[in-house]
């Protein structure tokens, strides 16, 4: 029994150390370079550069931190970056001149303001496909999604 407790304690220590070592990252769009710089915020250093579409603009990270969505103005798409590998796993074609982008608190939908087509594209994060397109006013740019309500 003591062996099991010692083994379990050691495993928990390794797990806590690996969680403590996991640094948060910042994802910076480099508009004229057509890429994204990944910054390790614990070290304040660029750890990766990810090529994306033409003229990347907006950035949104899923709540669990496994995907980053990047709007590409001229490509008229959204690049989906897998944060485990820092590579583009897919691109989603959307409206014209996408700019602002936000992920809902559940991490199930991504909202993209399409400046050139006066629409908002809604991407399903499970399939990375457009689930809906909503017509809005002229030249939408910014997007924000409200957090979960505390009380219903």
C-alpha positions in Angstrom: 0.0 0.0 0.0 2.9 2.4 0.8 4.3 1.7 -2.6 1.0 2.7 -4.3 0.8 5.9 -2.2 4.4 6.8 -3.1 3.8 6.1 -6.7 0.6 8.2 -6.8 2.3 11.1 -4.9 5.2 11.0 -7.4 2.7 11.0 -10.4 0.8 14.0 -8.9 4.1 16.0 -8.4 5.1 15.4 -12.0 1.6 16.4 -13.1 1.8 19.6 -11.1 5.2 20.4 -12.4 4.1 20.0 -16.0 1.1 22.2 -15.4 3.3 24.8 -13.7 5.7 24.7 -16.7 2.9 25.1 -19.2 3.1 28.8 -20.2 0.3 30.9 -21.7 1.0 32.2 -25.1 0.1 35.4 -27.0 -0.7 35.2 -30.7 0.2 38.3 -32.7 -0.9 38.8 -36.3 1.8 40.3 -38.5 -0.4 42.0 -41.1 2.1 42.6 -43.9 4.1 39.4 -43.2 1.2 37.1 -43.6 2.1 35.2 -40.4 1.4 35.0 -36.7 4.1 35.3 -34.0 3.6 33.0 -31.0 5.0 34.5 -27.8 5.7 32.5 -24.7 4.5 35.0 -22.1 6.6 33.5 -19.3 9.8 34.1 -21.3 8.6 37.1 -23.3 10.1 35.4 -26.4 8.8 34.4 -29.8 8.7 30.6 -29.9 7.1 30.0 -33.3 6.0 31.8 -36.4 3.0 30.4 -38.2 2.2 31.2 -41.9 -1.4 32.1 -42.5 -3.5 33.8 -45.2 -3.1 37.2 -46.8 -3.1 40.2 -44.4 -4.0 38.5 -41.1 -6.0 40.8 -38.8 -8.1 39.5 -36.0 -7.2 36.8 -33.4 -9.4 34.7 -31.1 -8.4 31.8 -28.9 -10.8 29.0 -27.7 -11.4 28.8 -24.0 -9.4 25.6 -23.6 -6.6 27.1 -25.6 -6.4 24.4 -28.2 -7.2 26.5 -31.3 -6.5 30.0 -32.5 -8.7 31.5 -35.2 -7.1 34.2 -37.4 -9.0 36.4 -39.9 -7.2 37.0 -43.2 -8.5 40.1 -44.9 -7.4 39.5 -48.5 -7.7 35.7 -48.5 -11.3 36.0 -47.3 -10.8 33.2 -44.9 -10.1 32.2 -41.3 -6.9 30.2 -40.5 -7.3 27.7 -37.7 -4.1 27.2 -35.8 -3.6 24.0 -33.7 -1.8 25.2 -30.6 -0.2 21.8 -29.9 1.8 22.0 -33.1 1.6 25.7 -34.0 0.5 24.8 -37.5 -2.6 25.7 -39.6 -4.9 22.7 -39.4 -7.5 24.1 -41.8 -8.9 27.3 -43.4 -12.5 28.3 -43.5 -13.7 30.4 -46.5 -16.0 33.2 -45.3 -17.3 36.6 -46.4 -15.4 39.5 -47.8 -12.7 41.3 -45.8 -13.0 39.5 -42.5 -11.8 41.6 -39.6 -13.1 41.2 -36.0 -13.4 37.8 -34.5 -14.5 36.3 -31.2 -15.1 32.9 -29.7 -18.2 32.3 -27.5 -17.6 31.3 -23.8 -18.5 27.7 -24.5 -15.9 27.5 -27.3 -18.5 26.1 -29.7 -18.9 29.1 -32.1 -16.6 31.7 -33.6 -18.2 35.0 -34.8 -16.5 36.8 -37.7 -17.3 40.3 -38.9 -17.0 40.5 -42.7 -16.4 44.1 -43.4 -16.8 43.8 -47.2 -19.9 41.8 -47.3 -21.9 43.3 -44.4 -22.3 40.0 -42.7 -21.2 38.0 -39.7 -20.1 34.4 -40.3 -20.6 31.9 -37.5 -18.2 29.0 -37.5 -18.9 25.7 -35.7 -15.7 24.9 -33.9 -16.4 21.1 -33.9 -16.4 21.0 -37.7 -14.7 24.3 -38.6 -17.5 25.0 -41.1 -19.9 27.9 -41.4 -23.1 27.1 -39.5 -24.8 30.4 -40.3 -24.3 33.8 -41.9 -26.1 36.9 -40.5 -26.7 40.1 -42.5 -25.8 43.2 -40.4 -25.2 46.9 -41.0 -22.6 48.5 -43.2 -18.9 47.5 -42.7 -19.0 45.5 -39.5 -15.6 45.4 -37.8 -15.5 44.6 -34.1 -17.0 41.5 -32.4 -17.6 40.8 -28.7 -19.5 37.9 -27.2 -21.1 38.2 -23.7 -19.9 35.8 -21.0 -22.1 33.2 -19.4 -24.8 34.7 -17.2 -24.2 34.2 -13.5 -27.9 33.7 -12.9 -30.7 32.7 -15.2 
